[in-house]
Amino acid sequence: MSAPHKARQLLAQAELVASAATVQAALDRLAGEITAALGETFPLVLPVMGGAVVFAGQLLPRLAFPLEFDYLHVTRYRDKTRGGDMEWRVLPGQDVAGRTVLVLDDILDEGETLAAIRDRLVGMGAAKVWSAVLTDKANGLDKPIRADFVGLTVPDRFVFGCGMDVYGLWRNLPAIYAMRPEAIKE
């Protein structure tokens, strides 16, 4: 099966969780909350590549205060639907020592990746690490971290769109969809 055909089939079998309008409203609300908390701190903003690229690209223009931008890249998924070992690909190029840092990520699922990022940044000398996620999965787990800012809560299903992928596909969707359990093949 060709990649475009597979991608269209995955989307056709999925269920809409949050419309594009719902996502945009959540981004507006997040921007207000982040501005109120960090607007006077001149933070270093670090999106987690690659999932947070869409989130960061839409959130940053809504933040009307000075900030510095860099990124980091750590993954546990590698185009799979379940997390594996942590792989650190890129650490921030800018010095985080003494800085207020805002980490942006697409989803808070089990919390292991975001907790490891926080711990690593604190170990690198960050004065304060804040986190903002576009989505927080309502999976009932006792997560090792809570995001400071949450856009949307999504069901305990495999979700994609708005930067989140399914088998490496559909990060570019403006809405968020959930896979039907019977459609997930590992």
N, C-alpha and C positions, 0 to 999 in steps of 0.2 A: 504494500500500500504506500502511495506517495505521501510525503510529509504534508503537503497542503490538504490532501484528502483526509489524512489522519486527523489533522488539526480541526478541520470542519466537522468531522464526525464527533470528536471530543466535545466541541462546543454544542453541537446539536443534542448530545446526550446529557448535558449539564443543566443545572437549575440556577436561575438568577437569584443571588443572595442580596446584592445591593446595586441599585441602578446607578448610572453615571451621575444623575442629579443628587442622589443620596451621598455618593462619594464626594462630590464637589461641596456639598453642604458640610460634610464632616471636615474637609480640608479648611474651609473658612473658619469653623469653630476651633479647630486645632491651632490655626494661626493666631487667633485671638488669645487663646490660653497660653501659648508659648510666648507671645509678645508680652503679655502681662507678667509672666514669670521671669523671662530672660532678656527683655528689651533693653535693660540697662547694664548688661553684663559683658557685652562684646564676646559672645561665645565662638568657639570653634565648632562648626557643624560637620559631622561625619556620617554620611549615609553609608550603609552596608551594601556593597555591591554584591550581585547585580540586582537583587530584588528591589532595593530601595531607590533605584534610579528614577522610576516613574513618580514615586511618592515625593522624593526630593525635588524633582523638576517642577512639580506642581505646587509644593509647599513653599519653597524658597521665595518666589516672587510675592507671596502673601506676607512675608515677614518684613515689615517696614522699619528695620533697625539694623545698625551695622553689625556685621558678623564676618568671620573668616570661614573658608570652605576648603575641605580636603575630603578624603574618603578612606575607607578601609575595606578589605575584602576577606571575609571568612565564610566558610560554607560547611554545611553538614549534609546537604541534600544531593548535589551533583546530578540534577535532572531526574531524581527519584522521588517517590512519594513518602519515603521514610528517611529520617535523619541517620547519619552514620558518624564516623569519627570527625572531629573538628579539624578542618584544614585552613591554616592561616596563609593566605595568599599575599596580601599587601597590608602593611601597617601604615598609619598616617605618616606622611612626609614631613608635616609640621610638628614642632615640639609641642607636646600637650602639657608639659610640666607647669604647674601653677595656673592652668587655664580652666575655665568653665567650658565643658564639652557637652554638646547635644548630639546624641547618636540617633539616627533615623533608620528605622527598619520597616520592612513591609508587613511582617506578621510576628506576633508573639505566640508561639505554639507551645512547645514544652518549656521554653525559657532558657535552655542551656546555652545557646549561642549568645544571646543578649547578656546573660550573666557573665559568661567568659569574656566578652568584650569589655563590660564594665570593670571586671577585675583586672584585666590587662591594662586598661587606661589608667586606673588608679595606681597600679604598679609602675606605670610610666610617669607618675607624678601629677596627674590631673587633680585639680583642686576640688572639682565637683563634676560628676557625670550624671547628666539627665538623659532620659530616653523618651522618644516619641515613636509610636508604631501606628501605621495606618489601620491595622486590624489586630485584634486580640481574640484568639480562639477560645470559645467557651467549652473547654474540654474537661473541666472538673479536676485538673491536676493541681497539685501543690507546687507551683512554679517557683524556682529559686530567685526570681526577680519579678517585680511589677513595673510596667511602664509608667512613667510620670504623666504621659499624655497619650490617650488612645482615641483614634478616629472612630472606629466601628468595632462592634463585637460580632464575630461570625460564628456559625455553628461548628460543632466538632465533626467537620468533614474536610476533605481535601479541597481547598479553594484556590482559585486562580483568577488572573486579571489584575490590572492596576499595579503591575510589577511582579506579581506572583505568577509562577509558571506551572504548567502541567506538562511533564516530560520535555521541558525546554521550550514549550510553545505558549502562546497567548499572553505574554507579559504586557502586550500593547493594548489590551482591552480596557475601555474606560469604565467598565462596570466589573463587579465581582461575581463570580459563578462558583458553584460547588459541584464536584463530581458526584455522580450517583455511585454508591458503594459497589454495585455490580460492574461498573465500567472501569474500576481501578484494577490494573494488571501490573504486578511487580515483577 
